[in-house]
Amino acid sequence: MVLSLEERERRVIADTNKIRFFPYSIVRGEGAYLVAEDGRRILDLAGTWGTASLGYAHPAVVEAVTRAVGTMASASNVSTTNPEAVALAEELLAATPGTGDRRVWFGHCGSDANDALARCVVAATGRSRFVSFIGGTHGGLSGSLALSGYSAQQLNSVPSTRAGQVYVPYPDPYRPPFAGDVVKQSLDYFQYLLDTIAPPSQVAGVFLEVVMCDAGDIVPPPGFLKGLADLCRRNGILLICDEVKVGLGRTGFLHSFEIEGVVPDIISFGKAIGGGLPLSAVVGPAEILNHKLGLTITTTSGNPVSAAAGRAVLRTITGERLMDNAAARGRQIMDGLRRLSNRHPMIGDVRGRGLIIGVDLVEDRGTRRPATKACAKVVYRAAELGAALFYVGHHSNVLELTPPLTLSEAEADEGLQIIDRALEDVAAGRVSDAAVAAYAGW
Ligand SMILES: Cc1ncc(COP(=O)(O)O)c(C=O)c1O
């Protein structure tokens, strides 16, 4: 009996390693496409959750990685130094705003970056509390999970807690946590906590996603970012920007916080920076990232192969101004989705910035009741029709698009056509409950 890749995987790889929305086994990637075991080409509108910033097998990444793995200047920068890690740190500092003496910390994923930076911040400030937003994702390791307020993560894992952690509402304009001016109300609530149970003298920093992705690709109204930066400055709290999912070009800006001209105190990078290889980085003040009690080492930190990929990614995004392509393709896709909403009442809201796009599916536009089951079916059907995308959101009802920043106009159109058909097929009852039963997502 010949088993498929998926069947073999099920026998050997732990379920705690997976979130699955459809059955594809992938054997290759080329640009914005994944190639399945049966030879089918699938347009990857998810870009492996945004990691495939340049698509798959981009020549710049292939060249850099091949060169670095062929020379292998050790496997780390923990106990020896290597030219790729040093050069990437120099280039990242040059590409990232900030003043004073700054340093770069390297890791492998967004989770370890946020874990490490939290440890350094506590060590350097002597304060132990962090504020983060309800719905925010900052990682899946113990420290970063405790910093995260995304319901699907919190509810599906053994709870990870952090003494003194405070979660505050994010100003979601479509499902507002407060009546009235949602930006003002959110900031006032935050300030109220600082004035009462979480005094600034105890609060080290606030973790922010400029577009809150996993909770539903929520774009806060204008003024929020600037208002939050002012609040942090007034109260002497560090503003920590988690750029893991939306950083390095995705929003149409190299850094998402440029949207309102804010400069955070500390920035974490992940996903996109490795162009598909495991790589993360933190950029922040030397007095924080050099603090000796912040020591966070994993043996292959500063790996020269990952660092070489990071350099190729950064060079390509800035050199080819892929943030401009992200802005243009984002406009094209969001305009297209808004046109589709005239024919598909299931589309309640289309939102995003550049190539981080969310489509909020509802059962009823009046009540905005989330169309959770239908959303899983749309994702499943889209995969059958040849496009990979995932869903996110507190109610698992938001189609998320995070395609490679290299996406072409024709590929964006192809994606729109597939989403159109998938919505039509689901509305017409052509996808059964049984079909999606084994692909519960999260
Ligand atoms: C904003 C954000 N930060 C951090 C992380 C954690 O990154 P990783 O899964 O690479 O550890 C994620 C993952 O989805 C994320 O979306």
PDBQT file of the ligand as one rigid body, heavy atoms in Angstrom, charges set to zero:
ROOT
HETATM    1  C1  LIG A 501       2.349  39.361  15.495  1.00  0.00    +0.000 C 
HETATM    2  C2  LIG A 501       3.025  38.061  15.785  1.00  0.00    +0.000 A 
HETATM    3  N1  LIG A 501       4.038  38.029  16.666  1.00  0.00    +0.000 NA
HETATM    4  C3  LIG A 501       4.685  36.892  16.967  1.00  0.00    +0.000 A 
HETATM    5  C4  LIG A 501       4.310  35.699  16.395  1.00  0.00    +0.000 A 
HETATM    6  C5  LIG A 501       5.050  34.440  16.713  1.00  0.00    +0.000 C 
HETATM    7  O1  LIG A 501       5.853  34.117  15.633  1.00  0.00    +0.000 OA
HETATM    8  P1  LIG A 501       6.365  32.623  15.398  1.00  0.00    +0.000 P 
HETATM    9  O2  LIG A 501       5.153  31.777  15.199  1.00  0.00    +0.000 OA
HETATM   10  O3  LIG A 501       7.244  32.722  14.207  1.00  0.00    +0.000 OA
HETATM   11  O4  LIG A 501       7.123  32.236  16.606  1.00  0.00    +0.000 OA
HETATM   12  C6  LIG A 501       3.263  35.675  15.479  1.00  0.00    +0.000 A 
HETATM   13  C7  LIG A 501       2.836  34.410  14.853  1.00  0.00    +0.000 C 
HETATM   14  O5  LIG A 501       1.856  34.277  14.211  1.00  0.00    +0.000 OA
HETATM   15  C8  LIG A 501       2.600  36.887  15.157  1.00  0.00    +0.000 A 
HETATM   16  O6  LIG A 501       1.586  36.919  14.289  1.00  0.00    +0.000 OA
ENDROOT
TORSDOF 0
